[in-house]
């Protein structure tokens, strides 16, 4: 007896979600963003998460990276 499948399996949906995420990243990178802008985008997207603990972790890491990056706008 063959079972009919309706909808997507978890693995198929996960793969589709990954493809969409990669497409979004490609569009963002097509803008020619700098490394600093990528960190800021990550921080801003982190603020959009529903899980408060994840928000705190991602924002904290992004801030730490921003603070350790040498400034490109140094006036001598």
Buried (B, 14 or more C-beta within 10 A) or exposed (E): EEEEEEEEEEEEEEEEEEEEEEEEEEEEEEEEEEEEEBBBBBBEEBEEBEEEEEBEEBBEBBEEBEEEEEEEEEEE
